[in-house]
Amino acid sequence: MKVIEVSASTPYRVEIGSGALSLLGERMRTLVPKAKTVTVVSDDTVFPLHGQTAVRALSDAGFDVETYVVPHGEASKNTGSLVALLNFLTEKHMTRSDALAALGGGMVGDLTGFAAAVYMRGIAYIQCPTTLLAAVDSSVGGKTAVDLPAGKNLMGAFWQPRCVLCDTDSLATLPEVVFADGCAEAAKTAILFDPALFSTLYHAGKAFDPETVIARCVQHKRDIVAADEFDTGKRGLLNLGHTLGHAVEACSDFSLSHGKSVAIGTATVCRAAAKAGICGDFLPGAVEALLEKLGLPTRTELSIDTLLPVMLSDKKRSGGTVNVIVPERIGHCSIRPMDEAALRIFMESGL
């Protein structure tokens, strides 16, 4: 078991390894000692696979356990789902001293975390990521949100979990396409911060050791959160590939997954950076080769005219500019504000 300490407004531990989910009751009892009831929030794909492990762990620790299961997929991450979950918590007489457990991928983690942030002005929750994407990225750092019709994650809050339990056994139940989505976030981390991780992923492909790779990604996320918890500066680097990626995802009506969309966005900005002379000509080819080894796409047929309006509604917009994360070399990227005209030219050059 690997343990990583996260220093934030609420410090917590990320525990990564086989059987971590079975620790849920013990950790909840220690971290939320006044809780009587815990609601496990999951989706209809994950709960049949891992729900009973979570429920049993909590019951054995003496909690009254409620369960709330939403349909799987990004379409459930909306204001309607949020309000329905909050109403459920009131119907079950959940109090401020009770807690939630998010059992699932990024959608479940974001929805549950936001519900925890706003229910009675904030209650405790624990993240139990069951996908690689959630394990390496979204379960750590305290960003919680739901989507609005105008775009992803436009309603949200910063609300740190009390701990993160990343059970690597859950990865064995993932379909290959879902595993590949997490690979996109691992590749993003490598491009941003870690040439050695880039080399590891490149040579191993999808056969990498998950505990080692997840721990390395979480360490980088930990460092960024400690430096910029509320996303006013350096934490923006984590949006590599997301400006165009979120637009691709939204324009597909979320039929294209987040990981695949981010992969397309990452490859696109690498090609654009090379054409602008910001990075070496070799970099786009190296990144595309890595993404393809991980089973990820690198291009979209969507036009700049289709994508640009969605990019301009992105939450990373500040005033008249959008912050775009641009690779300069493997392990080093910069944040570059672009107005609408510059964003159009830059992104179109990479498409």
C-alpha positions as CSV (number, residue, x, y, z in Angstrom):
1,M,0.0,0.0,0.0
2,K,1.4,3.4,-1.0
3,V,0.3,6.4,1.2
4,I,0.6,10.0,0.1
5,E,-0.1,12.9,2.4
6,V,-2.0,15.9,0.8
7,S,-1.5,19.3,2.4
8,A,-4.6,21.4,1.9
9,S,-7.2,23.4,3.9
10,T,-8.3,19.9,5.1
11,P,-5.2,17.7,5.1
12,Y,-5.8,14.1,4.1
13,R,-4.2,10.8,3.0
14,V,-4.4,9.1,-0.3
15,E,-4.0,5.3,0.1
16,I,-3.3,3.3,-3.0
17,G,-3.2,-0.5,-3.2
18,S,-5.0,-3.8,-3.3
19,G,-8.0,-4.0,-0.9
20,A,-8.1,-0.3,0.0
21,L,-11.9,-0.2,-0.2
22,S,-12.2,-2.7,2.7
23,L,-10.7,0.1,4.9
24,L,-13.6,2.4,4.3
25,G,-15.4,1.8,7.5
26,E,-12.3,1.9,9.6
27,R,-11.2,5.2,8.0
28,M,-14.6,6.7,8.3
29,R,-14.9,5.8,11.9
30,T,-11.5,7.5,12.6
31,L,-12.0,10.6,10.5
32,V,-15.7,11.3,11.1
33,P,-16.1,10.0,14.6
34,K,-19.5,11.7,15.2
35,A,-21.1,10.2,12.1
36,K,-24.1,7.9,12.6
37,T,-25.2,7.5,9.0
38,V,-23.1,7.2,5.8
39,T,-24.6,7.4,2.3
40,V,-22.7,5.5,-0.4
41,V,-23.2,7.3,-3.7
42,S,-22.4,5.2,-6.8
43,D,-23.6,4.4,-10.3
44,D,-25.5,1.5,-11.8
45,T,-22.3,0.1,-13.3
46,V,-20.0,0.3,-10.3
47,F,-22.4,-0.5,-7.4
48,P,-23.1,-4.1,-8.5
49,L,-19.4,-4.7,-8.7
50,H,-18.1,-3.0,-5.6
51,G,-21.1,-1.7,-3.6
52,Q,-21.3,-4.6,-1.2
53,T,-17.7,-4.3,-0.2
54,A,-18.2,-0.6,0.7
55,V,-21.5,-1.3,2.5
56,R,-20.1,-4.2,4.5
57,A,-17.0,-2.2,5.5
58,L,-19.2,0.6,6.8
59,S,-21.7,-1.7,8.5
60,D,-19.0,-3.6,10.2
61,A,-17.7,-0.3,11.6
62,G,-21.1,0.4,13.2
63,F,-22.6,2.9,10.7
64,D,-26.1,3.0,9.5
65,V,-25.6,2.8,5.7
66,E,-27.8,4.3,3.0
67,T,-27.1,3.8,-0.8
68,Y,-27.9,6.1,-3.7
69,V,-27.3,4.9,-7.2
70,V,-27.4,7.1,-10.3
71,P,-27.3,6.1,-14.0
72,H,-23.7,5.8,-15.2
73,G,-22.2,8.4,-17.6
74,E,-21.6,12.1,-17.8
75,A,-25.3,12.8,-18.4
76,S,-25.9,12.2,-14.7
77,K,-23.6,15.0,-13.6
78,N,-26.1,17.8,-13.7
79,T,-28.2,20.0,-11.5
80,G,-31.2,17.7,-11.6
81,S,-29.1,14.8,-10.2
82,L,-27.5,17.1,-7.6
83,V,-30.9,18.3,-6.3
84,A,-32.3,14.7,-6.3
85,L,-29.3,13.6,-4.2
86,L,-29.7,16.4,-1.8
87,N,-33.4,15.7,-1.4
88,F,-32.6,12.0,-0.7
89,L,-30.2,13.1,2.1
90,T,-32.9,15.2,3.7
91,E,-35.4,12.3,3.4
92,K,-32.9,10.0,5.2
93,H,-32.5,12.7,7.9
94,M,-28.7,13.0,7.3
95,T,-27.2,15.5,9.7
96,R,-24.2,17.8,9.5
97,S,-22.2,15.2,11.5
98,D,-22.9,12.4,9.0
99,A,-20.9,11.7,5.8
100,L,-20.9,10.5,2.2
101,A,-18.8,8.0,0.4
102,A,-18.2,8.5,-3.4
103,L,-17.8,5.1,-5.0
104,G,-17.1,5.3,-8.7
105,G,-15.4,7.2,-11.4
106,G,-15.0,11.0,-11.9
107,M,-18.7,11.7,-12.5
108,V,-19.7,10.1,-9.1
109,G,-16.8,11.7,-7.3
110,D,-17.6,15.2,-8.7
111,L,-21.4,14.8,-8.0
112,T,-20.9,13.4,-4.5
113,G,-18.2,15.9,-3.6
114,F,-20.4,18.9,-4.6
115,A,-23.3,17.5,-2.7
116,A,-21.1,17.2,0.4
117,A,-19.9,20.7,-0.1
118,V,-23.4,22.3,-0.2
119,Y,-25.5,20.0,2.0
120,M,-26.1,21.9,5.2
121,R,-23.2,24.1,4.1
122,G,-20.8,21.2,4.1
123,I,-20.4,17.6,5.4
124,A,-17.6,15.1,5.3
125,Y,-17.0,12.7,2.5
126,I,-14.5,10.1,1.4
127,Q,-13.5,9.4,-2.2
128,C,-13.3,5.8,-3.3
129,P,-12.3,6.0,-7.0
130,T,-12.9,2.9,-9.0
131,T,-11.5,4.1,-12.4
132,L,-8.0,4.9,-13.4
133,L,-9.0,8.4,-14.4
134,A,-10.5,9.2,-11.0
135,A,-7.6,7.6,-9.2
136,V,-4.8,9.5,-11.0
137,D,-6.7,12.9,-11.1
138,S,-10.2,13.8,-10.2
139,S,-10.5,12.1,-6.7
140,V,-7.6,14.2,-5.4
141,G,-7.5,18.0,-5.0
142,G,-11.0,18.9,-3.9
143,K,-12.5,20.1,-7.1
144,T,-16.2,19.2,-7.2
145,A,-18.8,20.2,-9.8
146,V,-21.8,19.4,-12.0
147,D,-22.3,20.4,-15.6
148,L,-24.5,23.1,-17.0
149,P,-25.9,23.2,-20.5
150,A,-23.2,25.7,-21.5
151,G,-20.3,23.4,-20.5
152,K,-18.6,21.1,-18.1
153,N,-18.1,21.8,-14.4
154,L,-19.5,25.3,-14.5
155,M,-21.3,24.9,-11.1
156,G,-19.0,23.6,-8.4
157,A,-17.0,24.2,-5.2
158,F,-13.6,23.4,-3.7
159,W,-14.3,20.8,-1.0
160,Q,-11.6,18.4,0.1
161,P,-12.3,14.8,1.0
162,R,-11.4,13.4,4.4
163,C,-9.3,10.7,2.6
164,V,-9.0,8.9,-0.7
165,L,-9.1,5.1,-0.8
166,C,-7.8,3.9,-4.2
167,D,-8.4,0.2,-4.5
168,T,-6.3,-1.0,-7.4
169,D,-8.3,-4.2,-7.5
170,S,-11.2,-2.2,-9.0
171,L,-9.2,-1.6,-12.1
172,A,-9.5,-5.3,-13.1
173,T,-13.2,-4.7,-13.7
174,L,-12.8,-1.8,-16.1
175,P,-13.5,-2.2,-19.8
176,E,-10.5,-1.5,-21.9
177,V,-11.9,1.7,-23.3
178,V,-12.5,3.1,-19.7
179,F,-9.0,2.1,-18.6
180,A,-7.7,4.0,-21.7
181,D,-9.5,7.1,-20.4
182,G,-7.4,7.1,-17.3
183,C,-4.3,6.5,-19.3
184,A,-5.0,9.9,-21.0
185,E,-4.7,11.7,-17.6
186,A,-1.6,9.7,-16.7
187,A,0.0,10.8,-20.0
188,K,-1.1,14.4,-19.3
189,T,0.8,14.3,-16.0
190,A,3.9,12.9,-17.6
191,I,3.9,15.6,-20.3
192,L,3.4,18.3,-17.7
193,F,5.9,17.3,-15.0
194,D,7.7,14.0,-15.5
195,P,10.0,12.8,-18.3
196,A,10.7,9.6,-16.4
197,L,7.0,8.8,-16.2
198,F,6.6,9.6,-19.9
199,S,9.4,7.1,-20.6
200,T,7.8,4.5,-18.3
201,L,4.4,4.8,-20.0
202,Y,5.9,4.9,-23.5
203,H,7.8,1.6,-23.0
204,A,5.2,-0.2,-21.0
205,G,2.1,0.9,-22.9
206,K,-1.0,-0.2,-21.1
207,A,0.9,-2.9,-19.2
208,F,2.3,-0.4,-16.7
209,D,2.2,-1.1,-12.9
210,P,-1.0,0.7,-11.8
211,E,0.0,1.3,-8.2
212,T,3.3,2.9,-9.2
213,V,1.8,5.1,-11.9
214,I,-1.2,6.2,-9.8
215,A,1.1,7.1,-6.9
216,R,3.4,9.1,-9.1
217,C,0.5,11.0,-10.6
218,V,-1.0,11.7,-7.2
219,Q,2.4,13.0,-5.9
220,H,2.4,15.6,-8.7
221,K,-1.2,16.5,-8.1
222,R,-0.4,16.8,-4.3
223,D,2.4,19.2,-5.1
224,I,0.2,21.4,-7.3
225,V,-2.7,21.4,-4.8
226,A,-0.3,22.4,-2.0
227,A,1.0,25.3,-4.1
228,D,-2.4,26.5,-5.5
229,E,-5.4,24.8,-3.8
230,F,-8.0,27.2,-5.2
231,D,-6.7,27.3,-8.8
232,T,-5.6,30.9,-9.1
233,G,-2.3,30.2,-10.8
234,K,-0.1,27.1,-11.1
235,R,-2.9,24.6,-10.7
236,G,-4.1,25.8,-14.1
237,L,-1.4,23.6,-15.7
238,L,-3.5,20.6,-14.9
239,N,-5.8,21.8,-17.7
240,L,-3.4,20.6,-20.4
241,G,-5.6,19.4,-23.3
242,H,-8.8,20.4,-21.5
243,T,-9.7,23.6,-23.3
244,L,-10.2,21.9,-26.7
245,G,-10.9,18.6,-25.0
246,H,-13.9,19.8,-23.1
247,A,-15.2,21.4,-26.4
248,V,-14.8,18.1,-28.3
249,E,-16.5,16.2,-25.4
250,A,-19.4,18.7,-25.3
251,C,-19.9,18.8,-29.1
252,S,-20.2,15.0,-29.2
253,D,-23.0,15.3,-26.6
254,F,-20.6,13.4,-24.3
255,S,-20.6,10.3,-26.6
256,L,-16.9,10.8,-26.7
257,S,-15.4,10.1,-23.3
258,H,-13.5,12.7,-21.2
259,G,-10.2,10.8,-21.5
260,K,-10.4,10.5,-25.3
261,S,-11.4,14.1,-25.6
262,V,-8.4,15.2,-23.4
263,A,-6.1,13.1,-25.5
264,I,-7.3,14.8,-28.7
265,G,-6.9,18.2,-27.0
266,T,-3.4,17.4,-25.8
267,A,-2.2,16.2,-29.2
268,T,-3.8,19.2,-30.8
269,V,-2.0,21.8,-28.6
270,C,1.3,19.9,-29.1
271,R,0.9,20.2,-32.9
272,A,0.0,23.8,-32.5
273,A,2.9,24.5,-30.2
274,A,5.3,23.0,-32.7
275,K,3.9,25.1,-35.6
276,A,4.2,28.2,-33.4
277,G,7.9,27.4,-32.7
278,I,7.2,27.0,-29.0
279,C,8.4,23.4,-28.7
280,G,10.6,21.1,-30.8
281,D,9.2,19.5,-34.0
282,F,9.7,16.1,-32.4
283,L,7.4,16.6,-29.5
284,P,4.0,16.2,-31.3
285,G,5.2,12.9,-32.8
286,A,6.4,11.6,-29.4
287,V,3.1,12.5,-27.7
288,E,1.0,11.1,-30.5
289,A,3.0,7.8,-30.4
290,L,2.4,7.6,-26.6
291,L,-1.3,8.3,-26.8
292,E,-1.7,5.7,-29.6
293,K,0.1,3.1,-27.5
294,L,-2.4,3.8,-24.7
295,G,-5.3,3.2,-27.1
296,L,-6.3,6.9,-27.4
297,P,-7.2,9.1,-30.4
298,T,-5.2,12.1,-31.4
299,R,-7.5,14.0,-33.9
300,T,-11.0,15.2,-34.3
301,E,-13.0,15.9,-37.5
302,L,-14.8,18.8,-35.7
303,S,-14.0,22.2,-37.2
304,I,-12.7,25.2,-35.4
305,D,-16.0,27.0,-36.1
306,T,-17.9,24.3,-34.2
307,L,-15.4,24.1,-31.3
308,L,-14.5,27.8,-30.7
309,P,-17.8,28.9,-29.2
310,V,-17.6,26.1,-26.6
311,M,-14.0,26.9,-25.8
312,L,-14.9,30.5,-25.2
313,S,-17.6,29.5,-22.7
314,D,-15.0,27.4,-20.8
315,K,-14.6,28.2,-17.1
316,K,-10.9,28.8,-17.6
317,R,-11.8,32.1,-19.4
318,S,-10.8,35.2,-17.6
319,G,-12.1,38.5,-18.9
320,G,-11.5,38.4,-22.7
321,T,-8.9,35.6,-22.7
322,V,-8.7,31.9,-22.3
323,N,-5.7,30.3,-20.5
324,V,-4.2,27.6,-22.8
325,I,-1.6,25.2,-21.5
326,V,1.1,24.9,-24.0
327,P,3.9,22.3,-24.0
328,E,7.5,23.6,-24.3
329,R,9.2,20.3,-23.7
330,I,8.3,17.0,-22.0
331,G,8.1,17.9,-18.3
332,H,7.6,21.6,-18.8
333,C,4.5,23.5,-20.0
334,S,3.4,27.2,-19.7
335,I,0.1,29.0,-19.2
336,R,-0.6,31.4,-22.1
337,P,-3.6,33.7,-22.2
338,M,-5.2,34.0,-25.7
339,D,-7.9,36.2,-26.9
340,E,-10.6,34.9,-29.3
341,A,-8.6,35.7,-32.4
342,A,-5.3,34.1,-31.1
343,L,-7.2,31.1,-29.8
344,R,-8.8,30.5,-33.2
345,I,-5.5,30.7,-35.0
346,F,-3.6,28.6,-32.5
347,M,-6.1,25.8,-32.2
348,E,-6.9,25.6,-35.9
349,S,-3.2,25.2,-36.7
350,G,-3.2,22.0,-34.5
351,L,-6.4,20.4,-35.8
